[in-house]
């Protein structure tokens, strides 16, 4: 058996003293939470810190590291939430950031979060983290789901075997939080490591001797060098002087030139035997396990025969909820707040200027506050709740399996599909999540399609409400047009752009589960609060800006200048310019104004369809443009934004004439 004991060493925590219980000048200790994607790391972070980050039942939710300082057992800890990490041998850029943080910052404690129902898949990362000889804690999360899969994980036996604290957890319910805090304070190095044998260990020692004495984790770095890690040299270039790096390369070349077989494969074989041994010692599996309804629904959602009807049914649920539930909330807020306030201001008989500033077409209240609170907020509240249910149920990632074949035909690899689907939540986050794509062509297509014809959750919910006012046929028309635009753009870019073949990927597909209503409600609440904090000032300032623009005559001149394109080519009224200007600031504000125009009868059937489409595909929000610049470079971001803007107006104008012919 490829296991050797290593001496256990307790990590000491300073004794508390003084009025605050914290030693004067005590160092803040670092706790890094790591694990495979979708194992509950962010929820663990939330539980430990009391902060809140969006969590969901699909990989890729966390795209950047978050840090927060908390008190645990009279000691200050900086807790670090990290994106998903499969192993320390790196395959993508987002994993590089996590490993570089571990190697450079040398956390005092590493907390590995494991999905207990998929326990064995995480043991490769466990084996590699133990080699760092850093105090560790294992968190067996989602313990409530283990029994349903016919598994039993013996946490006590695992703790004895590895020699580190093992905590059982149901993070979504906050279970195991106090036990985890105690385990962090008592974290220690493992007593069990992978034994590679004399030949490999001697090679590791030879490489270790060529590394600078001051470098942390020399044994692990030497092992990764033997595995030919493609990203490690960049890390070493920043921390090793040129002479030492030259010597290291010479030593590594000498080892490889000796022809001692496939060293990387030998290392993997030793680890796999270690994983099998640990799994066999601590996990029991029933010969017969119960396959519940979620298992069959999960399988059905991935197959076109059943998956497409399931998707259409869920879209119908969203559509009807936005139409009727948000409509009722809209009427309630109008009755309770908007109508009385408007009547009060009207009764005051204010001068025309002040009356227009408050409740005119571009008034602070009518276009700003009431547009956000009365028109937009009810729709977003309903949509955020339903979208949260989709996230926590795991349906979103399973939907990517259904769409995989279609997207691959337009040059989108499997590991980019989740990013595209994430675009329906937040296009900025979706764009940042494409950093794992290593092929430039794939990344360009994915980022372009996210910015082009995918509406973010806020705009999607309001657009559904707009189209519901016009009729189901309008909703279906927009739905089909946006799909055709997205697929057509993907096919065109895949044909024009040159690049190497698509990269391979590994995608963790979570099972479907019934979402926790408490967790969904909490997520909805935080999204609403974030919307109010970010968007409400923009709604009000945009209204003031349009008011000034109107009173100075600049708005009229702008409408006159754009009449040939807006009225003659696209067939939209001049007042749609207000929507375009608002879209530059906030897409929800623009969509909310379209809804008000539809309710006022200012837009007919065809114009309503065109207005929704043009605001969806022509104006990437500022945050999304910044994200494109970060991921693709600012020249590419400018090119991409220009292409989207120009092509959208050409497409919408052409669509106008098609709809006129079809409808008449």
C-alpha positions, 0 to 999 in steps of 0.5 A: 500500500502506497502510504507512509506515516508522517509526524503529526504536529499541532498548530499552536494558537496564541493564548488569549489575554487582555481586555479584548482577548486578543494578544497585542500585535497578534498576527492575523492567521490565514485560512484558505477554503479550497475544493472542487467546483460546486462543493459549498466553499462560498456557503462555508465562507458565508457561515464563518464570516457572517457575510453573504456571497451569492451561492448556487448549485452549479460550478463557476459561481465564485470567479474571484477570491474574497477575503474577510477577517473574523475572530475564532477562539480569541484569534483573528483569521483572514478567511479566503474564499477561492474559485474551484480547484481540481488539483494542484497540477493546473489545467486553467488560468482561474486555478492558477490564481488559487494555487499561486495564492497558496504557494505564495501566501502559505496559509496557516490553515487550509480548509478543504471542502468536499461534497460528501456524496461525491467524496472520492472525486475530491481525494486527488486534491486532498492527497496533493494538499497534504503534501504541502505539510500545512495544517488542514481541516476536511469539511464533509459537506452535503452530508444530508445527501449521502444516505440518499445515494446509498453511501456512508462516510465514516468521518471518525475513521477518516480523521484517524486515518489522515490525522487531521480534523474532519467536520461533517457539515450541511453548510446550506443550513448552517450545520457544522459551523461551530464544529468547523471553527473549533477544528480550525483552531485545532488544525494540524498537519496530516499523519498520512501522505502518499509514498512515491517510492525510493526512485521518485523520492530521490528525483524530488530530493534532487530537484528540491536541492536546486530550489532556493532555501527561502522558497516555500513548499519546495517538495511540492514544487519539485513534484509538480516539475516532475509532472511537467506542470505547464504553469509552474515556470511562470510562478518560479520566474517571479520568485527565483533569480535567473541563475538559480532558475537556469540551474533548476532547468538544467537539473530538470533536463538532466532528469528527463534525459536519463530516460527513467520512464514516464515519471508523471504517470508513475506519480499519478499511479501512486496517488490513485492507489492512495485514493483507493486505499483511503476511500475503501477505509472510510466509505461504504456503499450499499449494493442496492441504492434508492433512485429517487425522482430527482435522479430520473428528472436529472437524466430526463433534463439532459436528453432532447426528447424530454429535456426540451419539453422540461425547458419549455415548461419551466419558461412557461412558469417564469412567463406566467409568474412574471405576468400575474404575480409581478403584475399584482405587486405592481398594482398594489404599489401603485395603489399604496404609494405612487397614486397618492404621492402623485395626487399630492404633488399635483394638488400643490399646484407647483410651478411648471418647472418643479412639477416637471422635475418631480412628476413630468415625463423625465421627473425624478419620481416618475422616471427615477424612483417610481420607475425603479420601485413600482415598475422594475422592482416587482418584476425583478423580485419575482424573477430573482426568486424563480431564477434562484430556484433554478440555480439551487436546484442544479438545473442550470448546469444540467441544461448545459448538457442539453445544449452542448451539441448545439453550442459545439457546432458554433465553436463554443467548447463544453467548458464555455457553455456554463459561462453562456448560461451564466449570462442569463444571471449576470453578463459581467460575471459570465464574461469573467468566468471565461478566463478558464478558456485557453484558446483565443478563438473560443474565448472571443466567440464566448465573450461576444455571444454573452454580450450580444443576444443574451439578456441578463436576469434583470432585463430578461424579467422586465422584457417578459413583462413587456411582451406579456402586455403585447401577447404570447406571440410577441414573446415567442417571436423575440425568443426565436429571433434572439436564438437565431441571432445568437446561433447565427453570430456563433456560426459566422464567427466560427467560420471567420476566425482562425484558431486551433481545435477546441480544448478539452474540458471536465465539467462537474454536473450536479444532481437536481435537488429540491432547493431550500426556500430559506436559502432562495429567499435570502439570495433573492433578498440580497439581490434586491438590496444590491439592485436598490443600492446600485441601480436606484441612484442611477435611475434618479441621476439618469432622470435628472440628466434626461430632464436637463437634456430635454430642457436645454433642447439637446434631447430634441436635437438628438431625436431630430438627428437620429430620425432617419435611423430610428423612425425611417429605418427601424420604425420606432417613435422618436421617444425611443431615444430616451430608452437608448440613453437610459440603456447606456446607464442601466438596462433595467431603467431602459426596459422599465421605460419601454414597459411604461411606453407600452402601458401608455399605448406609445408602442404598437405590437411590432414596435414593442418587439423591436424595442425589446430586441434592440435594447437586448442586443445593442447596448452591453452594460458598462460593467460588461464592457469593462469585464470584456476589456479585462479578459480580452484587452481594450482594443478587442473590447472596443472592436466587439462593442462596435460590431455589436452596436452596428450589427444590432441596428442593421438586424433590427431594421431588417427585422422591422420590414420582415414583421411588417410583411408577415403581420400585414 
